[in-house]
Amino acid sequence: MSPLIAILLVFSAATACAAQEQATKDALKVKAAVDKTRAQKSFSVTFEAVIRVPDSDPMKITGETVWVAPGILFTQYTASGGETVRLVRVGEKVWLYHMTVEEWFTAEETGKPGAGRGVQNPDEVLLAVLKAADQAVAAGQEKAGEVLEMKLDGAMLQKIMRQQALEGSMDWAKSSGSVRLVAGTADGLMYRMQVAAEVASTDAQLKGKKIGYSADVNLKSYNRDFWLDFKDVDFKTKKTITLPWPAKFLEEAEKVQGLPEELKAEIQNRKKK
């Protein structure tokens, strides 16, 4: 073997080793950010998700969520048509507020079994990101922290788009996307997640076309908010009122082990009203 070939082989091996080492570091950063974020008592985020179906107007939801360990969710969002959705979740049980009837109903009763899923629940997005961590690639810095990017296959997208997955006919095997995570340089916590995807459909009218999907989740705070006060306007008095939480939700939430004291106290206050 000539000296030149030997040098090139050594250089190639060293480069491959360095690349593997960097990939491992990037994956560990993602895993650490997800684990540390999910270990907090609570976090609140704003989110926006847009679905672009070919030859149709974009469908957008914009809202906010408060997630409380170990699995309590408060979410409200507004859809493109102006519909406002307010929901609470304990584990797998979800209730939505019906503005006309002025009462809470289960997700199944309202015909929205996917409510409180996917981008509406940042914890589910974080779990999907965790499964893609081994593909993480450092992609620079921005003000909030270090940027890490990962590719998403159809199965991972299905978890992120949980509501659409239950409502539509998607061909996940032919779908793909990516996620962009921003982890704080100082604390390693998640500060932003962005998802971009092209989703295939089994609908004959969309044959050969892809549905565009994007989501942007931004942190508001950690360990400061432990619930959302849902507001509405009383039709009779025209005054802004705070909506009560459903009695069944209070009952189920009270049973959860490991709730932060802040939420425990609020549950007791609302049970007295």
MOKARA-V195389 format. One record per run of one state. SS is the DSSP state (H for helix, E for strand, - for the rest). FROM is the first residue (numbers start at 1). TO is the last residue. If there is no record, write none. Layout:
BEGIN
SS;FROM;TO  SS;FROM;TO
END
This chain:
BEGIN
-;1;2  H;3;38  -;39;41  E;42;52  -;53;58  E;59;68  -;69;71  E;72;79  -;80;83  E;84;90  -;91;92  E;93;98  -;99;102  E;103;106  -;107;117  H;118;120  -;121;121  H;122;131  -;132;132  H;133;135  -;136;136  E;137;142  -;143;144  E;145;152  -;153;153  H;154;160  -;161;161  H;162;167  -;168;169  E;170;183  -;184;189  E;190;201  -;202;203  H;204;206  -;207;209  E;210;222  -;223;230  E;231;233  -;234;239  E;240;242  -;243;246  H;247;255  -;256;260  H;261;272  -;273;273
END
